Amino acid sequence: MLFVTIQELEAAINYWRSQSPSEGDELRLCPEAAALAKPYALMIVQGAQRVPVDVLDELARSAIQRFQKIT
């Protein structure tokens, strides 16, 4: 089972935000950053340092995998 760390999630969120900055009056995140923000917030609340990749939804899993290939 593969895991993603909270540091990797944070770096991926920052990467996607740099690729597609927030939009609109509400500063809406791009779909990739928004999908990664949910598990990131849960990890903070739970005090977790890593999460299994297979518990991420399809968009979050795709965003983290694409980020990992790029970096």
Jmol script that loads the backbone (N, CA, C; Angstrom):
load data "model"
ATOM      1  N   MET A   1       0.840  -1.178   0.000  1.00  0.00           N
ATOM      2  CA  MET A   1       0.000   0.000   0.000  1.00  0.00           C
ATOM      3  C   MET A   1       0.885   1.241   0.000  1.00  0.00           C
ATOM      4  N   LEU A   2       0.574   2.170  -0.885  1.00  0.00           N
ATOM      5  CA  LEU A   2       1.334   3.406  -0.989  1.00  0.00           C
ATOM      6  C   LEU A   2       0.697   4.495  -0.136  1.00  0.00           C
ATOM      7  N   PHE A   3       1.539   5.339   0.408  1.00  0.00           N
ATOM      8  CA  PHE A   3       1.087   6.439   1.261  1.00  0.00           C
ATOM      9  C   PHE A   3       1.542   7.767   0.682  1.00  0.00           C
ATOM     10  N   VAL A   4       0.830   8.811   1.033  1.00  0.00           N
ATOM     11  CA  VAL A   4       1.237  10.173   0.708  1.00  0.00           C
ATOM     12  C   VAL A   4       1.328  10.923   2.034  1.00  0.00           C
ATOM     13  N   THR A   5       2.393  11.692   2.197  1.00  0.00           N
ATOM     14  CA  THR A   5       2.600  12.419   3.452  1.00  0.00           C
ATOM     15  C   THR A   5       1.898  13.770   3.406  1.00  0.00           C
ATOM     16  N   ILE A   6       1.728  14.329   4.581  1.00  0.00           N
ATOM     17  CA  ILE A   6       1.103  15.651   4.670  1.00  0.00           C
ATOM     18  C   ILE A   6       1.973  16.699   3.974  1.00  0.00           C
ATOM     19  N   GLN A   7       3.286  16.518   4.016  1.00  0.00           N
ATOM     20  CA  GLN A   7       4.190  17.450   3.343  1.00  0.00           C
ATOM     21  C   GLN A   7       4.024  17.363   1.820  1.00  0.00           C
ATOM     22  N   GLU A   8       3.841  16.129   1.310  1.00  0.00           N
ATOM     23  CA  GLU A   8       3.616  15.966  -0.131  1.00  0.00           C
ATOM     24  C   GLU A   8       2.295  16.607  -0.551  1.00  0.00           C
ATOM     25  N   LEU A   9       1.268  16.424   0.262  1.00  0.00           N
ATOM     26  CA  LEU A   9      -0.024  17.041  -0.051  1.00  0.00           C
ATOM     27  C   LEU A   9       0.098  18.558  -0.072  1.00  0.00           C
ATOM     28  N   GLU A  10       0.779  19.113   0.906  1.00  0.00           N
ATOM     29  CA  GLU A  10       0.951  20.565   0.949  1.00  0.00           C
ATOM     30  C   GLU A  10       1.716  21.061  -0.273  1.00  0.00           C
ATOM     31  N   ALA A  11       2.784  20.361  -0.643  1.00  0.00           N
ATOM     32  CA  ALA A  11       3.563  20.757  -1.818  1.00  0.00           C
ATOM     33  C   ALA A  11       2.727  20.643  -3.090  1.00  0.00           C
ATOM     34  N   ALA A  12       1.922  19.599  -3.192  1.00  0.00           N
ATOM     35  CA  ALA A  12       1.071  19.420  -4.372  1.00  0.00           C
ATOM     36  C   ALA A  12       0.010  20.522  -4.445  1.00  0.00           C
ATOM     37  N   ILE A  13      -0.587  20.856  -3.321  1.00  0.00           N
ATOM     38  CA  ILE A  13      -1.578  21.943  -3.299  1.00  0.00           C
ATOM     39  C   ILE A  13      -0.918  23.242  -3.766  1.00  0.00           C
ATOM     40  N   ASN A  14       0.258  23.541  -3.247  1.00  0.00           N
ATOM     41  CA  ASN A  14       0.962  24.763  -3.655  1.00  0.00           C
ATOM     42  C   ASN A  14       1.327  24.737  -5.132  1.00  0.00           C
ATOM     43  N   TYR A  15       1.729  23.569  -5.638  1.00  0.00           N
ATOM     44  CA  TYR A  15       2.052  23.435  -7.059  1.00  0.00           C
ATOM     45  C   TYR A  15       0.821  23.743  -7.911  1.00  0.00           C
ATOM     46  N   TRP A  16      -0.300  23.090  -7.589  1.00  0.00           N
ATOM     47  CA  TRP A  16      -1.512  23.293  -8.388  1.00  0.00           C
ATOM     48  C   TRP A  16      -2.015  24.726  -8.273  1.00  0.00           C
ATOM     49  N   ARG A  17      -1.854  25.338  -7.114  1.00  0.00           N
ATOM     50  CA  ARG A  17      -2.253  26.742  -6.950  1.00  0.00           C
ATOM     51  C   ARG A  17      -1.381  27.654  -7.808  1.00  0.00           C
ATOM     52  N   SER A  18      -0.103  27.313  -7.953  1.00  0.00           N
ATOM     53  CA  SER A  18       0.778  28.126  -8.796  1.00  0.00           C
ATOM     54  C   SER A  18       0.457  27.942 -10.274  1.00  0.00           C
ATOM     55  N   GLN A  19      -0.020  26.764 -10.639  1.00  0.00           N
ATOM     56  CA  GLN A  19      -0.378  26.490 -12.028  1.00  0.00           C
ATOM     57  C   GLN A  19      -1.715  27.123 -12.411  1.00  0.00           C
ATOM     58  N   SER A  20      -2.613  27.206 -11.461  1.00  0.00           N
ATOM     59  CA  SER A  20      -3.950  27.748 -11.696  1.00  0.00           C
ATOM     60  C   SER A  20      -4.386  28.516 -10.445  1.00  0.00           C
ATOM     61  N   PRO A  21      -4.045  29.799 -10.371  1.00  0.00           N
ATOM     62  CA  PRO A  21      -4.366  30.594  -9.181  1.00  0.00           C
ATOM     63  C   PRO A  21      -5.869  30.629  -8.876  1.00  0.00           C
ATOM     64  N   SER A  22      -6.191  30.962  -7.654  1.00  0.00           N
ATOM     65  CA  SER A  22      -7.578  31.064  -7.202  1.00  0.00           C
ATOM     66  C   SER A  22      -8.356  32.035  -8.071  1.00  0.00           C
ATOM     67  N   GLU A  23      -9.664  31.754  -8.214  1.00  0.00           N
ATOM     68  CA  GLU A  23     -10.496  32.553  -9.106  1.00  0.00           C
ATOM     69  C   GLU A  23     -11.703  33.125  -8.385  1.00  0.00           C
ATOM     70  N   GLY A  24     -12.235  34.183  -8.952  1.00  0.00           N
ATOM     71  CA  GLY A  24     -13.488  34.744  -8.484  1.00  0.00           C
ATOM     72  C   GLY A  24     -13.370  35.523  -7.199  1.00  0.00           C
ATOM     73  N   ASP A  25     -14.478  36.135  -6.814  1.00  0.00           N
ATOM     74  CA  ASP A  25     -14.521  36.905  -5.576  1.00  0.00           C
ATOM     75  C   ASP A  25     -14.293  36.030  -4.356  1.00  0.00           C
ATOM     76  N   GLU A  26     -14.707  34.760  -4.457  1.00  0.00           N
ATOM     77  CA  GLU A  26     -14.555  33.835  -3.325  1.00  0.00           C
ATOM     78  C   GLU A  26     -13.189  33.145  -3.327  1.00  0.00           C
ATOM     79  N   LEU A  27     -12.329  33.481  -4.308  1.00  0.00           N
ATOM     80  CA  LEU A  27     -10.986  32.886  -4.436  1.00  0.00           C
ATOM     81  C   LEU A  27     -11.057  31.353  -4.461  1.00  0.00           C
ATOM     82  N   ARG A  28     -11.875  30.844  -5.345  1.00  0.00           N
ATOM     83  CA  ARG A  28     -12.091  29.408  -5.527  1.00  0.00           C
ATOM     84  C   ARG A  28     -10.814  28.728  -6.025  1.00  0.00           C
ATOM     85  N   LEU A  29     -10.455  27.625  -5.363  1.00  0.00           N
ATOM     86  CA  LEU A  29      -9.286  26.838  -5.766  1.00  0.00           C
ATOM     87  C   LEU A  29      -9.563  26.084  -7.055  1.00  0.00           C
ATOM     88  N   CYS A  30      -8.501  25.797  -7.799  1.00  0.00           N
ATOM     89  CA  CYS A  30      -8.647  24.951  -8.980  1.00  0.00           C
ATOM     90  C   CYS A  30      -9.087  23.552  -8.518  1.00  0.00           C
ATOM     91  N   PRO A  31      -9.658  22.744  -9.402  1.00  0.00           N
ATOM     92  CA  PRO A  31     -10.169  21.430  -8.996  1.00  0.00           C
ATOM     93  C   PRO A  31      -9.128  20.529  -8.322  1.00  0.00           C
ATOM     94  N   GLU A  32      -7.894  20.556  -8.822  1.00  0.00           N
ATOM     95  CA  GLU A  32      -6.842  19.707  -8.240  1.00  0.00           C
ATOM     96  C   GLU A  32      -6.515  20.118  -6.812  1.00  0.00           C
ATOM     97  N   ALA A  33      -6.308  21.421  -6.604  1.00  0.00           N
ATOM     98  CA  ALA A  33      -5.980  21.911  -5.256  1.00  0.00           C
ATOM     99  C   ALA A  33      -7.155  21.689  -4.304  1.00  0.00           C
ATOM    100  N   ALA A  34      -8.363  21.903  -4.779  1.00  0.00           N
ATOM    101  CA  ALA A  34      -9.543  21.698  -3.932  1.00  0.00           C
ATOM    102  C   ALA A  34      -9.670  20.233  -3.520  1.00  0.00           C
ATOM    103  N   ALA A  35      -9.414  19.322  -4.460  1.00  0.00           N
ATOM    104  CA  ALA A  35      -9.515  17.892  -4.149  1.00  0.00           C
ATOM    105  C   ALA A  35      -8.466  17.476  -3.122  1.00  0.00           C
ATOM    106  N   LEU A  36      -7.277  18.062  -3.187  1.00  0.00           N
ATOM    107  CA  LEU A  36      -6.210  17.726  -2.239  1.00  0.00           C
ATOM    108  C   LEU A  36      -6.400  18.430  -0.893  1.00  0.00           C
ATOM    109  N   ALA A  37      -7.096  19.548  -0.890  1.00  0.00           N
ATOM    110  CA  ALA A  37      -7.298  20.305   0.349  1.00  0.00           C
ATOM    111  C   ALA A  37      -8.154  19.537   1.351  1.00  0.00           C
ATOM    112  N   LYS A  38      -9.089  18.743   0.857  1.00  0.00           N
ATOM    113  CA  LYS A  38      -9.970  17.991   1.761  1.00  0.00           C
ATOM    114  C   LYS A  38      -9.194  16.975   2.598  1.00  0.00           C
ATOM    115  N   PRO A  39      -8.419  16.066   1.972  1.00  0.00           N
ATOM    116  CA  PRO A  39      -7.660  15.128   2.809  1.00  0.00           C
ATOM    117  C   PRO A  39      -6.585  15.829   3.642  1.00  0.00           C
ATOM    118  N   TYR A  40      -6.031  16.926   3.134  1.00  0.00           N
ATOM    119  CA  TYR A  40      -5.036  17.696   3.875  1.00  0.00           C
ATOM    120  C   TYR A  40      -5.638  18.230   5.172  1.00  0.00           C
ATOM    121  N   ALA A  41      -6.827  18.806   5.079  1.00  0.00           N
ATOM    122  CA  ALA A  41      -7.496  19.342   6.274  1.00  0.00           C
ATOM    123  C   ALA A  41      -7.824  18.227   7.263  1.00  0.00           C
ATOM    124  N   LEU A  42      -8.293  17.094   6.761  1.00  0.00           N
ATOM    125  CA  LEU A  42      -8.595  15.962   7.644  1.00  0.00           C
ATOM    126  C   LEU A  42      -7.343  15.472   8.363  1.00  0.00           C
ATOM    127  N   MET A  43      -6.233  15.442   7.654  1.00  0.00           N
ATOM    128  CA  MET A  43      -4.978  14.997   8.266  1.00  0.00           C
ATOM    129  C   MET A  43      -4.565  15.957   9.384  1.00  0.00           C
ATOM    130  N   ILE A  44      -4.750  17.234   9.169  1.00  0.00           N
ATOM    131  CA  ILE A  44      -4.408  18.219  10.204  1.00  0.00           C
ATOM    132  C   ILE A  44      -5.271  17.996  11.440  1.00  0.00           C
ATOM    133  N   VAL A  45      -6.568  17.866  11.230  1.00  0.00           N
ATOM    134  CA  VAL A  45      -7.501  17.680  12.347  1.00  0.00           C
ATOM    135  C   VAL A  45      -7.191  16.397  13.108  1.00  0.00           C
ATOM    136  N   GLN A  46      -6.866  15.324  12.374  1.00  0.00           N
ATOM    137  CA  GLN A  46      -6.607  14.021  12.986  1.00  0.00           C
ATOM    138  C   GLN A  46      -5.180  13.871  13.496  1.00  0.00           C
ATOM    139  N   GLY A  47      -4.317  14.811  13.149  1.00  0.00           N
ATOM    140  CA  GLY A  47      -2.918  14.717  13.548  1.00  0.00           C
ATOM    141  C   GLY A  47      -2.164  13.635  12.797  1.00  0.00           C
ATOM    142  N   ALA A  48      -2.636  13.305  11.608  1.00  0.00           N
ATOM    143  CA  ALA A  48      -2.007  12.248  10.803  1.00  0.00           C
ATOM    144  C   ALA A  48      -0.833  12.816  10.007  1.00  0.00           C
ATOM    145  N   GLN A  49       0.182  11.997   9.801  1.00  0.00           N
ATOM    146  CA  GLN A  49       1.349  12.402   9.016  1.00  0.00           C
ATOM    147  C   GLN A  49       1.339  11.827   7.606  1.00  0.00           C
ATOM    148  N   ARG A  50       0.520  10.795   7.392  1.00  0.00           N
ATOM    149  CA  ARG A  50       0.419  10.207   6.061  1.00  0.00           C
ATOM    150  C   ARG A  50      -0.945   9.534   5.920  1.00  0.00           C
ATOM    151  N   VAL A  51      -1.331   9.339   4.665  1.00  0.00           N
ATOM    152  CA  VAL A  51      -2.624   8.731   4.363  1.00  0.00           C
ATOM    153  C   VAL A  51      -2.421   7.761   3.193  1.00  0.00           C
ATOM    154  N   PRO A  52      -3.112   6.617   3.200  1.00  0.00           N
ATOM    155  CA  PRO A  52      -3.015   5.707   2.058  1.00  0.00           C
ATOM    156  C   PRO A  52      -3.575   6.372   0.800  1.00  0.00           C
ATOM    157  N   VAL A  53      -2.881   6.212  -0.297  1.00  0.00           N
ATOM    158  CA  VAL A  53      -3.317   6.804  -1.559  1.00  0.00           C
ATOM    159  C   VAL A  53      -4.685   6.270  -1.965  1.00  0.00           C
ATOM    160  N   ASP A  54      -4.967   5.019  -1.661  1.00  0.00           N
ATOM    161  CA  ASP A  54      -6.225   4.420  -2.105  1.00  0.00           C
ATOM    162  C   ASP A  54      -7.458   4.953  -1.381  1.00  0.00           C
ATOM    163  N   VAL A  55      -7.301   5.766  -0.336  1.00  0.00           N
ATOM    164  CA  VAL A  55      -8.468   6.367   0.316  1.00  0.00           C
ATOM    165  C   VAL A  55      -8.820   7.728  -0.301  1.00  0.00           C
ATOM    166  N   LEU A  56      -7.939   8.254  -1.160  1.00  0.00           N
ATOM    167  CA  LEU A  56      -8.208   9.522  -1.834  1.00  0.00           C
ATOM    168  C   LEU A  56      -9.244   9.302  -2.927  1.00  0.00           C
ATOM    169  N   ASP A  57     -10.080  10.311  -3.169  1.00  0.00           N
ATOM    170  CA  ASP A  57     -11.023  10.175  -4.279  1.00  0.00           C
ATOM    171  C   ASP A  57     -10.258  10.254  -5.597  1.00  0.00           C
ATOM    172  N   GLU A  58     -10.945   9.977  -6.684  1.00  0.00           N
ATOM    173  CA  GLU A  58     -10.283   9.860  -7.987  1.00  0.00           C
ATOM    174  C   GLU A  58      -9.547  11.136  -8.402  1.00  0.00           C
ATOM    175  N   LEU A  59     -10.166  12.286  -8.203  1.00  0.00           N
ATOM    176  CA  LEU A  59      -9.528  13.550  -8.590  1.00  0.00           C
ATOM    177  C   LEU A  59      -8.296  13.838  -7.732  1.00  0.00           C
ATOM    178  N   ALA A  60      -8.390  13.610  -6.433  1.00  0.00           N
ATOM    179  CA  ALA A  60      -7.247  13.838  -5.541  1.00  0.00           C
ATOM    180  C   ALA A  60      -6.108  12.879  -5.873  1.00  0.00           C
ATOM    181  N   ARG A  61      -6.439  11.619  -6.119  1.00  0.00           N
ATOM    182  CA  ARG A  61      -5.418  10.626  -6.464  1.00  0.00           C
ATOM    183  C   ARG A  61      -4.722  11.002  -7.772  1.00  0.00           C
ATOM    184  N   SER A  62      -5.503  11.429  -8.752  1.00  0.00           N
ATOM    185  CA  SER A  62      -4.938  11.854 -10.029  1.00  0.00           C
ATOM    186  C   SER A  62      -4.040  13.079  -9.853  1.00  0.00           C
ATOM    187  N   ALA A  63      -4.490  14.053  -9.062  1.00  0.00           N
ATOM    188  CA  ALA A  63      -3.709  15.278  -8.846  1.00  0.00           C
ATOM    189  C   ALA A  63      -2.385  14.985  -8.154  1.00  0.00           C
ATOM    190  N   ILE A  64      -2.386  14.122  -7.144  1.00  0.00           N
ATOM    191  CA  ILE A  64      -1.143  13.821  -6.434  1.00  0.00           C
ATOM    192  C   ILE A  64      -0.211  12.997  -7.319  1.00  0.00           C
ATOM    193  N   GLN A  65      -0.755  12.069  -8.090  1.00  0.00           N
ATOM    194  CA  GLN A  65       0.077  11.260  -8.980  1.00  0.00           C
ATOM    195  C   GLN A  65       0.690  12.098 -10.089  1.00  0.00           C
ATOM    196  N   ARG A  66      -0.074  13.012 -10.654  1.00  0.00           N
ATOM    197  CA  ARG A  66       0.477  13.901 -11.683  1.00  0.00           C
ATOM    198  C   ARG A  66       1.540  14.799 -11.102  1.00  0.00           C
ATOM    199  N   PHE A  67       1.323  15.315  -9.892  1.00  0.00           N
ATOM    200  CA  PHE A  67       2.322  16.137  -9.214  1.00  0.00           C
ATOM    201  C   PHE A  67       3.609  15.351  -8.984  1.00  0.00           C
ATOM    202  N   GLN A  68       3.485  14.103  -8.523  1.00  0.00           N
ATOM    203  CA  GLN A  68       4.659  13.276  -8.262  1.00  0.00           C
ATOM    204  C   GLN A  68       5.448  12.984  -9.525  1.00  0.00           C
ATOM    205  N   LYS A  69       4.776  12.820 -10.651  1.00  0.00           N
ATOM    206  CA  LYS A  69       5.465  12.575 -11.926  1.00  0.00           C
ATOM    207  C   LYS A  69       6.223  13.812 -12.389  1.00  0.00           C
ATOM    208  N   ILE A  70       5.653  14.985 -12.125  1.00  0.00           N
ATOM    209  CA  ILE A  70       6.259  16.244 -12.570  1.00  0.00           C
ATOM    210  C   ILE A  70       7.485  16.596 -11.738  1.00  0.00           C
ATOM    211  N   THR A  71       7.420  16.292 -10.439  1.00  0.00           N
ATOM    212  CA  THR A  71       8.512  16.694  -9.552  1.00  0.00           C
ATOM    213  C   THR A  71       9.504  15.585  -9.334  1.00  0.00           C
TER     214      THR A  71
END
end "model"
wireframe off; spacefill off
backbone 0.3
color backbone group
